[in-house]
């Protein structure tokens, strides 16, 4: 993996999963390495080339919300759905 810029964001969700967002994509930690989240990276590229994720939060329903320059992206972890608001 390429080195990440100072704009990288690390987030640990309620299940202990570690997420990394950087200027080169969105990644999940497997325990030994960070791997690209291909589905989410593909979705983000459709809403804007190089869309930076500026914040990551999790709500009470275990939904992840990504703040981007183009709006909020809702990630429902159970079915793996993404939706832009």
C-alpha positions in Angstrom: 0.0 0.0 0.0 1.2 3.5 -0.7 1.9 5.8 2.2 -1.0 7.9 3.3 -1.2 11.7 3.5 -1.8 13.6 6.7 -5.5 13.8 5.6 -5.9 10.0 6.4 -8.7 9.1 8.9 -8.6 6.0 11.1 -11.9 4.8 12.7 -12.8 1.8 14.9 -16.5 0.8 14.7 -18.5 -0.8 17.5 -17.5 -4.3 16.4 -13.8 -3.5 16.5 -13.4 -3.2 12.8 -10.7 -0.7 11.8 -11.4 1.5 8.8 -8.9 3.8 7.0 -9.7 6.5 4.6 -7.0 8.3 2.7 -6.4 10.2 -0.6 -5.7 6.8 -2.3 -9.0 5.1 -1.2 -10.9 3.4 1.6 -9.5 0.4 3.4 -10.4 -2.2 6.1 -8.0 -3.8 8.5 -7.9 -7.6 8.4 -5.8 -7.9 11.5 -2.5 -8.1 9.7 -2.9 -5.5 6.9 -5.2 -2.9 5.3 -7.0 -4.1 2.2 -8.9 -2.0 -0.3 -12.7 -1.8 0.1 -13.4 -2.4 -3.6 -17.2 -1.9 -3.4 -17.0 1.4 -1.5 -14.1 2.7 -3.6 -16.0 2.0 -6.7 -19.1 3.7 -5.4 -17.1 6.8 -4.3 -15.5 7.1 -7.7 -18.9 7.2 -9.3 -20.0 10.2 -7.3 -16.8 12.1 -7.9 -13.3 11.4 -8.9 -11.0 11.3 -5.9 -13.9 12.1 -3.4 -12.2 12.8 -0.1 -13.8 11.3 3.0 -13.5 14.0 5.7 -15.1 12.3 8.6 -16.4 8.9 9.7 -19.0 8.3 12.4 -21.2 5.4 13.5 -24.8 5.8 14.8 -26.8 3.8 17.4 -28.0 1.5 14.6 -24.5 0.5 13.6 -24.7 2.5 10.4 -21.5 4.2 9.3 -21.7 7.7 7.9 -18.9 9.1 5.8 -18.7 12.9 5.3 -17.5 13.9 1.9 -17.3 17.1 -0.1 -20.3 15.7 -2.1 -22.5 14.9 0.9 -22.9 12.1 3.4 -22.5 8.4 2.4 -24.5 5.9 4.5 -23.0 2.4 4.9 -25.3 -0.2 6.2 -22.7 -2.8 7.3 -25.1 -5.8 7.5 -26.1 -6.0 3.8 -23.2 -3.8 2.6 -25.3 -1.1 0.9 -24.0 2.4 0.2 -26.2 5.4 -0.3 -25.4 9.1 -0.9 -27.5 11.8 1.0 
